[in-house]
Amino acid sequence: MDNRSVNSQSSDPAARLRRFLRYGDRPWNVLVIAMALLVILLVLAIGALLLRDSAQARSAFGLKFLLPTSDANWNPVMEKFQAWPFIYGTLLTSLVALLFAIPVSIFIAIFLAELSSGWLRTALSWMVELLAAIPSVVYGLWGIFVFLPLVVTPFGNVLNSAFGSLPGIGILFQGPMPASGSSRLAAGMILSIMIIPTIAAVTRDVFLAIPSSQREASLALGATRWETIWQVLIPYGASGILGAVILGLGRALGETMAVTMVIGNSIESTPSLLRPGYTMSSLIANEFAEAVSQLHSEALVEIALVLFMMTLALNLIARLLVWWVSRKAPQEARA
């Protein structure tokens, strides 16, 4: 009788579930594995959808769709589509954003983590993180009415006057600058403001996580505070700083609304920073709802696929760089 009772309890699904949940590690491991698999499945599903819905465009244009050519064009009426001008615009504006954002963000993080007092650090950290929460459309409106006429247009004219006539690099600063200020330069500078909070906040946390023994050892050897920051803390936290930069770059590559509002949305093949242009995300946002043909829609989906693959490649490269720097940086700091 007792054996039958035990057997019936062991075969009862509710009893088995209770025994399973009684051991905390087992359900937790199952949940974590399931969530990890869900992320992988989600990425694969997005990639499969983009591949399926861009099949006609990939068949029609092949690799020419991506390559920089002298006759690169985007003409929905003639059904001629090439993505290089938009790939170039995305890479150029993201690079400009990083050039402006990285030094500013690192200096903000150094001040917050190493130089400011406790009450000031709390207040400024809150303000920096608040900037990351501002909607991109607000950045776009502020850019149109304030930032472009007061900052971008004068700065662009100075760049054109100083570098526009130089051989080689001068091609990036050829004008004329539009009176409105809408240009790739405007998009890059707006993006730099948008990614500064992300890079600065993560870099600040990296500095705060560095053991105090690193600072004390450097100061005890006679180093100044600046030498400690520059020669010890930055090398020690290089992997975390690089991770922060990659996070900022990821946002810059995919940002849509603010860029669409300030870049000018012009399909022209000039490489100049001072001329209007497009990024891949702004092109998709502008044209997808008004695609005039099936091939036009699939060409836009293929651009989304290119952006998706660029983001995946960027994250893979970033992980490799973080791994390499994390192995090298502590050795340099100890040296």
C-alpha positions, 0 to 999 in steps of 0.5 A: 500500500505504501509503495503504491502511494509512493509510486502514485506520488512520483508519477503525479506531474504536480508532485514532480513539479514541486520537487523540481522547484524545490531545488533552486539551481535547477529551475534557475539554470533552465530559465537562464539557458532558455533566455539565452536561447531566446536571444539567439533565436530572436537574432536569427529570426530577424536575420532570416526575415531580412534575408527573405524579404530582400531576395529580389533586390539581392538577385537584381543588384548583387554586390554592386548594390554595396560597392562604391561606384562613380555612378552610384544612384538611388532612383525609385522611378527608374528602379536603380538602387545602390546603397553605398551613399547611405553606407558612407553617410552612416559611417561618416556621421558615426565617425564624426560623432565618436571624434567629438564624443570620446574626449568629452565623455572621458573628461566628464567621467574623469571629473565625476569619478576622480575630481568632484566632491560627493554631492557634486558627483551625484548631481552631475551624474544625475544630469548626465544620465538624464541626457540619455533619456531625452527623446531623439525627436527633442534633440532633432527639434533643438538641433533645427532651431538652435544648434544648427544656426548657432553652432553647426553653420558657423563651424562648417563655414570655418572648416570650409575656409580652412580646409576646403582648398587643401588637396586630399582631405579638402574633399571632406570640407567642400561647400557650400554649406547650406544656409539651414545647416542641414548636413552630415556634419550636423548629423554627426555633431547631434549624434555626438551629443546623444552618445556622450551620456552613454559613454560618460556614464559607463566610463565613470562606472569603470573608473569607480570600479578600479581598486583604490590600491591602484591610485594609492600605489601610484601616488605613493611612488610620487606620481601626480594626480594627473599622472595617476589618471593618465598612466594608471587608471586609463590603461587599467580600465581600457577594456571598459572604456572601449566597451563604452565607446562601442555602446555609443557607436552602436547607438550612433549607427542606428539612430534615426529620428534626430539624424533624419531631422538634421542631415538634409535627406539629399541623395547626392554622391558628394563625400563632403561633410558639409553637404546634406545626405542620408544615413541608412536608418534615415533613408528607411524611415523616410521611404519605406512607407512610400515605396513605389514598387516591390523592388523599391521595398526590397531594396530598403529591406536589403539596406536594413539587412546591411545595417543589421550585419554591420551591427553584428560585425561591430559587436563581434569586433568589439568583443575581440578588442575588449578581450585583447585590451583586458589582457594587455591593459593590467600588464601595462598598468603594473609596468 
